[in-house]
Amino acid sequence: MSDWGPVFVSLVLFVLLTPGLLFQVPGRSRVVEFGNFQTSGAAILIHSLLYFALICVFLLAVRIHFYLG
């Protein structure tokens, strides 16, 4: 049986934390902008740090596992 938990968690967080897709921190004119489809270097840095922190929480602290097969 394969553990698909890290794959699903990584995929969902990647889609949710893509800068400019759903939201962007920091935005170009405001602190948080929603659905603007534009990005900046600062937004990429902030979103990658959020992604890393949430991956660590979900995979190491919460230990999410999905076994398929």
N, C-alpha and C positions, 0 to 999 in steps of 0.2 A: 504494500500500500504506500502510496506517495502522499507526502504532506504538501497540500496545495494552499495552506494558510498564508505563507509569505507571498505567494504569487498573487492571490486575490487581494490581500491588504495593500500590496505595493501598487497594483493596477488601479484600485479604487482611489487611493491617495494621490496617485499621479494625475488622474483625471480631475479630481476635485481641486488639487493645488496647482494646476497649470496656470501660470500668471496670465490674467486677462480673459480667461475662459469664463469662469463664474464670478470671480472677484480678483482684485489686485490690491496688494498692500506694498508699498505706498503707491497711490495713484498719481497721475500727472498733475491734477489740479486739486484733489482732495486726498485725505488720508486713506480712505477705502473707496474704490470705484468698482462698480458691478457691470460685468459684461461689456467691456469696452474693446476687447480684442487688440489691445496695444500693450506693450510691455517696456520695461526699462531695465537697466543693469541692477539697480537697487531692488526692484521687484523680484528679479530672478534670484538674487542673493537671499532675500527674506523668505521667499517661497521654498527655496532649497533647504534652508535651515529649519523651517516648519516641517517639511517633508521628513528630514532626518530625525527630528525630535519625535514626530508621531510614529514613524517606523520603529524607533527604539521603544517607545511606550507600548505599542501594540504587539510587537514580536518578542520583546524581552520581558517586559513587566506583566502584561496581560496573558501572554503565550497563546495566541490565537492559532488553532490548528484545524485544518479540514483534511480528512482522509477520504480519498476517492479510490475506488477500484477494488 
